[in-house]
């Protein structure tokens, strides 16, 4: 499938899922989300347009990545597909930061696992101070969020 | 494991947490594509991060190209302009159409009709 068809698919998809945009009052209301220079005002209209653009971007990237997955006869989207999609969409500039982010993320995951194991040990000893506990709780919430995702695909990618 | 090691791990965990977009919503949007059945955790993370980069890139490049540099504002028309001008943002032209006045649109409609008549 070429890029144009993908684009058409994306637009039709978007029409039916227009409700599922990022738009709400909290998203993109912070300046640091947009990384613009200090003191720049973003009009309400522009803000809404940006969040819609972000939704289109997700759909476009997903459908590009899915094409790569289907070509390889895989059902699960993996990290490589997303990277290939970025290249196809001519966002090569994102590749390097994405690679770095993914590495940091994976390290973080390992760290979390180690930390939760540590926490279990600590619980047995029951010798942690308040500060550490609150940190651990934060991490727990994150792990919960991740666990309700698709676990099927996880194993495929562990080796990378 | 020593305390120092654990602290390091916690730090790494928080540094990877720098995503400001809601992951669950990204998943919702990704899942709304009919062909997509399963999404790997890493792929989900990457898409979220990419979207974040994309939003920053879009905002910054429209601000730089835009008219609001003196007044320090980013307006809709800046976004629409960049979507039309830049190749990589072409896929946004459907969602970011340029605004034109109704009378200009009517004029262009009439011109098109005339051209059709001439043929």
Interface residues (C-beta under 8 A of the other chain):
Chain A: X7 X10 X11 X13 X14 X17 X20 X22 X27 X28 X30 X32 X33 X34 X35 X36 X37 X39 X40 X41 X42 X43 X45 X46 X49 X50 X52 X53 X54 X55 X56 X57 X58 X59 X60 X61 X62 X63 X65 X66 X70 X75 X76 X77 X78 X79 X81 X82 X83 X86 X89 X90 X91 X93 X94 X97 X98 X101 X102 X104 X105 X106 X107 X108 X109 X110 X111 X112 X114 X115 X118 X135 X139 X142 X145 X146 X149 X150 X152 X153 X154 X156 X157
Chain B: X1 X6 X8 X9 X10 X12 X13 X14 X15 X16 X17 X20 X21 X22 X23 X24 X25 X26 X27 X28 X29 X30 X32 X33 X34 X35 X36 X37 X38 X39 X40 X41 X42 X43 X44 X45 X46 X47 X49 X50 X51 X52 X53 X54 X55 X56 X57 X58 X59 X60 X63 X72 X73 X74 X75 X76 X78 X79 X80 X83 X87 X88 X91 X92 X94 X95 X96
